[in-house]
Amino acid sequence: MSNSKKKLEAEISAAFIKFQRDLIGRGPQEAKTYIIRHVDYPFQRCSNGRRKASCQS
């Protein structure tokens, strides 16, 4: 896996967490984004194991 892909995944995860916290006022503490091939949308897995956009505990 290239460093640029890892960096992009990390940036997407950080933006997702910020979006959740800004929108709802709370959200996940960490999230992991997986970019698979050339898929146009990220897959999110939050620290609580949920796979939805709402990763609140």
mmCIF file of the N, C-alpha and C atoms, coordinates in Angstrom:
data_MODEL
# 
_entry.id   MODEL 
# 
loop_
_atom_site.group_PDB 
_atom_site.id 
_atom_site.type_symbol 
_atom_site.label_atom_id 
_atom_site.label_alt_id 
_atom_site.label_comp_id 
_atom_site.label_asym_id 
_atom_site.label_entity_id 
_atom_site.label_seq_id 
_atom_site.pdbx_PDB_ins_code 
_atom_site.Cartn_x 
_atom_site.Cartn_y 
_atom_site.Cartn_z 
_atom_site.occupancy 
_atom_site.B_iso_or_equiv 
_atom_site.pdbx_formal_charge 
_atom_site.auth_seq_id 
_atom_site.auth_comp_id 
_atom_site.auth_asym_id 
_atom_site.auth_atom_id 
_atom_site.pdbx_PDB_model_num 
ATOM 1   N N  . MET A 1 1  ? 0.854   -1.168 0.000  1.00 0.00 ? 1  MET A N  1 
ATOM 2   C CA . MET A 1 1  ? 0.000   0.000  0.000  1.00 0.00 ? 1  MET A CA 1 
ATOM 3   C C  . MET A 1 1  ? 0.901   1.232  0.000  1.00 0.00 ? 1  MET A C  1 
ATOM 4   N N  . SER A 1 2  ? 0.578   2.175  -0.846 1.00 0.00 ? 2  SER A N  1 
ATOM 5   C CA . SER A 1 2  ? 1.412   3.363  -0.954 1.00 0.00 ? 2  SER A CA 1 
ATOM 6   C C  . SER A 1 2  ? 1.138   4.332  0.197  1.00 0.00 ? 2  SER A C  1 
ATOM 7   N N  . ASN A 1 3  ? 2.136   5.147  0.475  1.00 0.00 ? 3  ASN A N  1 
ATOM 8   C CA . ASN A 1 3  ? 1.988   6.134  1.550  1.00 0.00 ? 3  ASN A CA 1 
ATOM 9   C C  . ASN A 1 3  ? 0.911   7.150  1.233  1.00 0.00 ? 3  ASN A C  1 
ATOM 10  N N  . SER A 1 4  ? 0.755   7.501  -0.057 1.00 0.00 ? 4  SER A N  1 
ATOM 11  C CA . SER A 1 4  ? -0.265  8.485  -0.410 1.00 0.00 ? 4  SER A CA 1 
ATOM 12  C C  . SER A 1 4  ? -1.670  7.922  -0.162 1.00 0.00 ? 4  SER A C  1 
ATOM 13  N N  . LYS A 1 5  ? -1.844  6.623  -0.379 1.00 0.00 ? 5  LYS A N  1 
ATOM 14  C CA . LYS A 1 5  ? -3.143  6.003  -0.115 1.00 0.00 ? 5  LYS A CA 1 
ATOM 15  C C  . LYS A 1 5  ? -3.422  5.988  1.388  1.00 0.00 ? 5  LYS A C  1 
ATOM 16  N N  . LYS A 1 6  ? -2.425  5.645  2.172  1.00 0.00 ? 6  LYS A N  1 
ATOM 17  C CA . LYS A 1 6  ? -2.575  5.654  3.632  1.00 0.00 ? 6  LYS A CA 1 
ATOM 18  C C  . LYS A 1 6  ? -2.902  7.055  4.132  1.00 0.00 ? 6  LYS A C  1 
ATOM 19  N N  . LYS A 1 7  ? -2.209  8.047  3.572  1.00 0.00 ? 7  LYS A N  1 
ATOM 20  C CA . LYS A 1 7  ? -2.436  9.431  3.982  1.00 0.00 ? 7  LYS A CA 1 
ATOM 21  C C  . LYS A 1 7  ? -3.856  9.868  3.621  1.00 0.00 ? 7  LYS A C  1 
ATOM 22  N N  . LEU A 1 8  ? -4.315  9.519  2.434  1.00 0.00 ? 8  LEU A N  1 
ATOM 23  C CA . LEU A 1 8  ? -5.667  9.868  2.004  1.00 0.00 ? 8  LEU A CA 1 
ATOM 24  C C  . LEU A 1 8  ? -6.704  9.199  2.900  1.00 0.00 ? 8  LEU A C  1 
ATOM 25  N N  . GLU A 1 9  ? -6.500  7.930  3.224  1.00 0.00 ? 9  GLU A N  1 
ATOM 26  C CA . GLU A 1 9  ? -7.418  7.222  4.117  1.00 0.00 ? 9  GLU A CA 1 
ATOM 27  C C  . GLU A 1 9  ? -7.471  7.901  5.485  1.00 0.00 ? 9  GLU A C  1 
ATOM 28  N N  . ALA A 1 10 ? -6.316  8.311  5.993  1.00 0.00 ? 10 ALA A N  1 
ATOM 29  C CA . ALA A 1 10 ? -6.264  8.985  7.293  1.00 0.00 ? 10 ALA A CA 1 
ATOM 30  C C  . ALA A 1 10 ? -6.973  10.336 7.238  1.00 0.00 ? 10 ALA A C  1 
ATOM 31  N N  . GLU A 1 11 ? -6.800  11.062 6.147  1.00 0.00 ? 11 GLU A N  1 
ATOM 32  C CA . GLU A 1 11 ? -7.460  12.362 6.005  1.00 0.00 ? 11 GLU A CA 1 
ATOM 33  C C  . GLU A 1 11 ? -8.976  12.210 5.905  1.00 0.00 ? 11 GLU A C  1 
ATOM 34  N N  . ILE A 1 12 ? -9.431  11.196 5.193  1.00 0.00 ? 12 ILE A N  1 
ATOM 35  C CA . ILE A 1 12 ? -10.872 10.938 5.084  1.00 0.00 ? 12 ILE A CA 1 
ATOM 36  C C  . ILE A 1 12 ? -11.440 10.586 6.455  1.00 0.00 ? 12 ILE A C  1 
ATOM 37  N N  . SER A 1 13 ? -10.738 9.743  7.196  1.00 0.00 ? 13 SER A N  1 
ATOM 38  C CA . SER A 1 13 ? -11.191 9.365  8.543  1.00 0.00 ? 13 SER A CA 1 
ATOM 39  C C  . SER A 1 13 ? -11.283 10.584 9.450  1.00 0.00 ? 13 SER A C  1 
ATOM 40  N N  . ALA A 1 14 ? -10.264 11.445 9.404  1.00 0.00 ? 14 ALA A N  1 
ATOM 41  C CA . ALA A 1 14 ? -10.262 12.653 10.238 1.00 0.00 ? 14 ALA A CA 1 
ATOM 42  C C  . ALA A 1 14 ? -11.415 13.582 9.856  1.00 0.00 ? 14 ALA A C  1 
ATOM 43  N N  . ALA A 1 15 ? -11.665 13.723 8.566  1.00 0.00 ? 15 ALA A N  1 
ATOM 44  C CA . ALA A 1 15 ? -12.764 14.573 8.104  1.00 0.00 ? 15 ALA A CA 1 
ATOM 45  C C  . ALA A 1 15 ? -14.111 13.998 8.523  1.00 0.00 ? 15 ALA A C  1 
ATOM 46  N N  . PHE A 1 16 ? -14.241 12.682 8.482  1.00 0.00 ? 16 PHE A N  1 
ATOM 47  C CA . PHE A 1 16 ? -15.476 12.014 8.900  1.00 0.00 ? 16 PHE A CA 1 
ATOM 48  C C  . PHE A 1 16 ? -15.757 12.267 10.379 1.00 0.00 ? 16 PHE A C  1 
ATOM 49  N N  . ILE A 1 17 ? -14.739 12.143 11.210 1.00 0.00 ? 17 ILE A N  1 
ATOM 50  C CA . ILE A 1 17 ? -14.886 12.378 12.643 1.00 0.00 ? 17 ILE A CA 1 
ATOM 51  C C  . ILE A 1 17 ? -15.255 13.835 12.899 1.00 0.00 ? 17 ILE A C  1 
ATOM 52  N N  . LYS A 1 18 ? -14.573 14.753 12.222 1.00 0.00 ? 18 LYS A N  1 
ATOM 53  C CA . LYS A 1 18 ? -14.866 16.176 12.395 1.00 0.00 ? 18 LYS A CA 1 
ATOM 54  C C  . LYS A 1 18 ? -16.289 16.490 11.954 1.00 0.00 ? 18 LYS A C  1 
ATOM 55  N N  . PHE A 1 19 ? -16.721 15.928 10.841 1.00 0.00 ? 19 PHE A N  1 
ATOM 56  C CA . PHE A 1 19 ? -18.076 16.145 10.343 1.00 0.00 ? 19 PHE A CA 1 
ATOM 57  C C  . PHE A 1 19 ? -19.107 15.681 11.367 1.00 0.00 ? 19 PHE A C  1 
ATOM 58  N N  . GLN A 1 20 ? -18.925 14.485 11.908 1.00 0.00 ? 20 GLN A N  1 
ATOM 59  C CA . GLN A 1 20 ? -19.862 13.954 12.896 1.00 0.00 ? 20 GLN A CA 1 
ATOM 60  C C  . GLN A 1 20 ? -19.922 14.845 14.134 1.00 0.00 ? 20 GLN A C  1 
ATOM 61  N N  . ARG A 1 21 ? -18.773 15.270 14.614 1.00 0.00 ? 21 ARG A N  1 
ATOM 62  C CA . ARG A 1 21 ? -18.735 16.090 15.831 1.00 0.00 ? 21 ARG A CA 1 
ATOM 63  C C  . ARG A 1 21 ? -19.308 17.482 15.590 1.00 0.00 ? 21 ARG A C  1 
ATOM 64  N N  . ASP A 1 22 ? -19.037 18.064 14.417 1.00 0.00 ? 22 ASP A N  1 
ATOM 65  C CA . ASP A 1 22 ? -19.570 19.385 14.104 1.00 0.00 ? 22 ASP A CA 1 
ATOM 66  C C  . ASP A 1 22 ? -21.074 19.328 13.873 1.00 0.00 ? 22 ASP A C  1 
ATOM 67  N N  . LEU A 1 23 ? -21.549 18.279 13.216 1.00 0.00 ? 23 LEU A N  1 
ATOM 68  C CA . LEU A 1 23 ? -22.956 18.164 12.865 1.00 0.00 ? 23 LEU A CA 1 
ATOM 69  C C  . LEU A 1 23 ? -23.824 17.804 14.071 1.00 0.00 ? 23 LEU A C  1 
ATOM 70  N N  . ILE A 1 24 ? -23.381 16.823 14.825 1.00 0.00 ? 24 ILE A N  1 
ATOM 71  C CA . ILE A 1 24 ? -24.200 16.280 15.903 1.00 0.00 ? 24 ILE A CA 1 
ATOM 72  C C  . ILE A 1 24 ? -23.731 16.742 17.283 1.00 0.00 ? 24 ILE A C  1 
ATOM 73  N N  . GLY A 1 25 ? -22.481 17.123 17.379 1.00 0.00 ? 25 GLY A N  1 
ATOM 74  C CA . GLY A 1 25 ? -21.936 17.545 18.666 1.00 0.00 ? 25 GLY A CA 1 
ATOM 75  C C  . GLY A 1 25 ? -21.231 16.436 19.399 1.00 0.00 ? 25 GLY A C  1 
ATOM 76  N N  . ARG A 1 26 ? -21.265 15.250 18.845 1.00 0.00 ? 26 ARG A N  1 
ATOM 77  C CA . ARG A 1 26 ? -20.536 14.109 19.405 1.00 0.00 ? 26 ARG A CA 1 
ATOM 78  C C  . ARG A 1 26 ? -20.306 13.126 18.262 1.00 0.00 ? 26 ARG A C  1 
ATOM 79  N N  . GLY A 1 27 ? -19.471 12.166 18.511 1.00 0.00 ? 27 GLY A N  1 
ATOM 80  C CA . GLY A 1 27 ? -19.183 11.198 17.466 1.00 0.00 ? 27 GLY A CA 1 
ATOM 81  C C  . GLY A 1 27 ? -18.044 10.285 17.864 1.00 0.00 ? 27 GLY A C  1 
ATOM 82  N N  . PRO A 1 28 ? -17.529 9.546  16.894 1.00 0.00 ? 28 PRO A N  1 
ATOM 83  C CA . PRO A 1 28 ? -16.481 8.569  17.200 1.00 0.00 ? 28 PRO A CA 1 
ATOM 84  C C  . PRO A 1 28 ? -15.171 9.246  17.584 1.00 0.00 ? 28 PRO A C  1 
ATOM 85  N N  . GLN A 1 29 ? -14.376 8.528  18.356 1.00 0.00 ? 29 GLN A N  1 
ATOM 86  C CA . GLN A 1 29 ? -13.045 9.027  18.692 1.00 0.00 ? 29 GLN A CA 1 
ATOM 87  C C  . GLN A 1 29 ? -12.042 8.634  17.623 1.00 0.00 ? 29 GLN A C  1 
ATOM 88  N N  . GLU A 1 30 ? -12.327 7.540  16.938 1.00 0.00 ? 30 GLU A N  1 
ATOM 89  C CA . GLU A 1 30 ? -11.459 7.123  15.838 1.00 0.00 ? 30 GLU A CA 1 
ATOM 90  C C  . GLU A 1 30 ? -12.291 6.372  14.810 1.00 0.00 ? 30 GLU A C  1 
ATOM 91  N N  . ALA A 1 31 ? -11.817 6.403  13.586 1.00 0.00 ? 31 ALA A N  1 
ATOM 92  C CA . ALA A 1 31 ? -12.477 5.697  12.492 1.00 0.00 ? 31 ALA A CA 1 
ATOM 93  C C  . ALA A 1 31 ? -11.395 5.225  11.532 1.00 0.00 ? 31 ALA A C  1 
ATOM 94  N N  . LYS A 1 32 ? -11.695 4.200  10.801 1.00 0.00 ? 32 LYS A N  1 
ATOM 95  C CA . LYS A 1 32 ? -10.755 3.666  9.819  1.00 0.00 ? 32 LYS A CA 1 
ATOM 96  C C  . LYS A 1 32 ? -11.449 3.654  8.468  1.00 0.00 ? 32 LYS A C  1 
ATOM 97  N N  . THR A 1 33 ? -10.799 4.215  7.466  1.00 0.00 ? 33 THR A N  1 
ATOM 98  C CA . THR A 1 33 ? -11.327 4.244  6.113  1.00 0.00 ? 33 THR A CA 1 
ATOM 99  C C  . THR A 1 33 ? -10.507 3.294  5.249  1.00 0.00 ? 33 THR A C  1 
ATOM 100 N N  . TYR A 1 34 ? -11.207 2.519  4.446  1.00 0.00 ? 34 TYR A N  1 
ATOM 101 C CA . TYR A 1 34 ? -10.550 1.604  3.508  1.00 0.00 ? 34 TYR A CA 1 
ATOM 102 C C  . TYR A 1 34 ? -10.899 2.031  2.091  1.00 0.00 ? 34 TYR A C  1 
ATOM 103 N N  . ILE A 1 35 ? -9.889  2.301  1.292  1.00 0.00 ? 35 ILE A N  1 
ATOM 104 C CA . ILE A 1 35 ? -10.113 2.583  -0.123 1.00 0.00 ? 35 ILE A CA 1 
ATOM 105 C C  . ILE A 1 35 ? -9.736  1.309  -0.869 1.00 0.00 ? 35 ILE A C  1 
ATOM 106 N N  . ILE A 1 36 ? -10.722 0.735  -1.531 1.00 0.00 ? 36 ILE A N  1 
ATOM 107 C CA . ILE A 1 36 ? -10.515 -0.522 -2.237 1.00 0.00 ? 36 ILE A CA 1 
ATOM 108 C C  . ILE A 1 36 ? -10.542 -0.249 -3.730 1.00 0.00 ? 36 ILE A C  1 
ATOM 109 N N  . ARG A 1 37 ? -9.440  -0.508 -4.382 1.00 0.00 ? 37 ARG A N  1 
ATOM 110 C CA . ARG A 1 37 ? -9.271  -0.247 -5.814 1.00 0.00 ? 37 ARG A CA 1 
ATOM 111 C C  . ARG A 1 37 ? -9.672  1.179  -6.139 1.00 0.00 ? 37 ARG A C  1 
ATOM 112 N N  . HIS A 1 38 ? -10.563 1.351  -7.097 1.00 0.00 ? 38 HIS A N  1 
ATOM 113 C CA . HIS A 1 38 ? -10.965 2.683  -7.545 1.00 0.00 ? 38 HIS A CA 1 
ATOM 114 C C  . HIS A 1 38 ? -12.421 2.946  -7.213 1.00 0.00 ? 38 HIS A C  1 
ATOM 115 N N  . VAL A 1 39 ? -12.846 2.479  -6.064 1.00 0.00 ? 39 VAL A N  1 
ATOM 116 C CA . VAL A 1 39 ? -14.213 2.706  -5.610 1.00 0.00 ? 39 VAL A CA 1 
ATOM 117 C C  . VAL A 1 39 ? -14.342 4.184  -5.241 1.00 0.00 ? 39 VAL A C  1 
ATOM 118 N N  . ASP A 1 40 ? -15.456 4.785  -5.598 1.00 0.00 ? 40 ASP A N  1 
ATOM 119 C CA . ASP A 1 40 ? -15.638 6.215  -5.380 1.00 0.00 ? 40 ASP A CA 1 
ATOM 120 C C  . ASP A 1 40 ? -16.128 6.581  -3.995 1.00 0.00 ? 40 ASP A C  1 
ATOM 121 N N  . TYR A 1 41 ? -16.426 5.624  -3.150 1.00 0.00 ? 41 TYR A N  1 
ATOM 122 C CA . TYR A 1 41 ? -16.898 5.942  -1.811 1.00 0.00 ? 41 TYR A CA 1 
ATOM 123 C C  . TYR A 1 41 ? -16.092 5.156  -0.777 1.00 0.00 ? 41 TYR A C  1 
ATOM 124 N N  . PRO A 1 42 ? -15.823 5.775  0.384  1.00 0.00 ? 42 PRO A N  1 
ATOM 125 C CA . PRO A 1 42 ? -15.036 5.092  1.411  1.00 0.00 ? 42 PRO A CA 1 
ATOM 126 C C  . PRO A 1 42 ? -15.919 4.178  2.258  1.00 0.00 ? 42 PRO A C  1 
ATOM 127 N N  . PHE A 1 43 ? -15.322 3.170  2.809  1.00 0.00 ? 43 PHE A N  1 
ATOM 128 C CA . PHE A 1 43 ? -15.978 2.279  3.764  1.00 0.00 ? 43 PHE A CA 1 
ATOM 129 C C  . PHE A 1 43 ? -15.506 2.706  5.139  1.00 0.00 ? 43 PHE A C  1 
ATOM 130 N N  . GLN A 1 44 ? -16.420 3.011  6.005  1.00 0.00 ? 44 GLN A N  1 
ATOM 131 C CA . GLN A 1 44 ? -16.062 3.494  7.331  1.00 0.00 ? 44 GLN A CA 1 
ATOM 132 C C  . GLN A 1 44 ? -16.290 2.412  8.379  1.00 0.00 ? 44 GLN A C  1 
ATOM 133 N N  . ARG A 1 45 ? -15.346 2.229  9.252  1.00 0.00 ? 45 ARG A N  1 
ATOM 134 C CA . ARG A 1 45 ? -15.531 1.375  10.425 1.00 0.00 ? 45 ARG A CA 1 
ATOM 135 C C  . ARG A 1 45 ? -15.085 2.191  11.624 1.00 0.00 ? 45 ARG A C  1 
ATOM 136 N N  . CYS A 1 46 ? -15.978 2.345  12.563 1.00 0.00 ? 46 CYS A N  1 
ATOM 137 C CA . CYS A 1 46 ? -15.703 3.171  13.729 1.00 0.00 ? 46 CYS A CA 1 
ATOM 138 C C  . CYS A 1 46 ? -15.181 2.320  14.880 1.00 0.00 ? 46 CYS A C  1 
ATOM 139 N N  . SER A 1 47 ? -14.680 3.000  15.879 1.00 0.00 ? 47 SER A N  1 
ATOM 140 C CA . SER A 1 47 ? -14.070 2.297  17.005 1.00 0.00 ? 47 SER A CA 1 
ATOM 141 C C  . SER A 1 47 ? -15.067 1.429  17.764 1.00 0.00 ? 47 SER A C  1 
ATOM 142 N N  . ASN A 1 48 ? -16.368 1.725  17.653 1.00 0.00 ? 48 ASN A N  1 
ATOM 143 C CA . ASN A 1 48 ? -17.350 0.894  18.341 1.00 0.00 ? 48 ASN A CA 1 
ATOM 144 C C  . ASN A 1 48 ? -17.823 -0.273 17.468 1.00 0.00 ? 48 ASN A C  1 
ATOM 145 N N  . GLY A 1 49 ? -17.221 -0.450 16.285 1.00 0.00 ? 49 GLY A N  1 
ATOM 146 C CA . GLY A 1 49 ? -17.507 -1.603 15.433 1.00 0.00 ? 49 GLY A CA 1 
ATOM 147 C C  . GLY A 1 49 ? -18.620 -1.402 14.442 1.00 0.00 ? 49 GLY A C  1 
ATOM 148 N N  . ARG A 1 50 ? -19.332 -0.290 14.523 1.00 0.00 ? 50 ARG A N  1 
ATOM 149 C CA . ARG A 1 50 ? -20.420 -0.039 13.588 1.00 0.00 ? 50 ARG A CA 1 
ATOM 150 C C  . ARG A 1 50 ? -19.881 0.341  12.219 1.00 0.00 ? 50 ARG A C  1 
ATOM 151 N N  . ARG A 1 51 ? -20.677 0.100  11.208 1.00 0.00 ? 51 ARG A N  1 
ATOM 152 C CA . ARG A 1 51 ? -20.262 0.421  9.851  1.00 0.00 ? 51 ARG A CA 1 
ATOM 153 C C  . ARG A 1 51 ? -21.101 1.522  9.231  1.00 0.00 ? 51 ARG A C  1 
ATOM 154 N N  . LYS A 1 52 ? -22.001 2.105  9.983  1.00 0.00 ? 52 LYS A N  1 
ATOM 155 C CA . LYS A 1 52 ? -22.885 3.137  9.464  1.00 0.00 ? 52 LYS A CA 1 
ATOM 156 C C  . LYS A 1 52 ? -22.224 4.502  9.573  1.00 0.00 ? 52 LYS A C  1 
ATOM 157 N N  . ALA A 1 53 ? -22.877 5.500  9.001  1.00 0.00 ? 53 ALA A N  1 
ATOM 158 C CA . ALA A 1 53 ? -22.386 6.871  9.109  1.00 0.00 ? 53 ALA A CA 1 
ATOM 159 C C  . ALA A 1 53 ? -22.492 7.370  10.542 1.00 0.00 ? 53 ALA A C  1 
ATOM 160 N N  . SER A 1 54 ? -23.462 6.837  11.283 1.00 0.00 ? 54 SER A N  1 
ATOM 161 C CA . SER A 1 54 ? -23.601 7.257  12.680 1.00 0.00 ? 54 SER A CA 1 
ATOM 162 C C  . SER A 1 54 ? -22.840 6.291  13.571 1.00 0.00 ? 54 SER A C  1 
ATOM 163 N N  . CYS A 1 55 ? -21.668 6.683  13.967 1.00 0.00 ? 55 CYS A N  1 
ATOM 164 C CA . CYS A 1 55 ? -20.797 5.823  14.768 1.00 0.00 ? 55 CYS A CA 1 
ATOM 165 C C  . CYS A 1 55 ? -20.799 6.228  16.233 1.00 0.00 ? 55 CYS A C  1 
ATOM 166 N N  . GLN A 1 56 ? -21.874 6.845  16.657 1.00 0.00 ? 56 GLN A N  1 
ATOM 167 C CA . GLN A 1 56 ? -21.927 7.289  18.046 1.00 0.00 ? 56 GLN A CA 1 
ATOM 168 C C  . GLN A 1 56 ? -22.071 6.097  18.963 1.00 0.00 ? 56 GLN A C  1 
ATOM 169 N N  . SER A 1 57 ? -21.532 6.241  20.124 1.00 0.00 ? 57 SER A N  1 
ATOM 170 C CA . SER A 1 57 ? -21.663 5.159  21.103 1.00 0.00 ? 57 SER A CA 1 
ATOM 171 C C  . SER A 1 57 ? -22.819 5.399  22.027 1.00 0.00 ? 57 SER A C  1 
# 
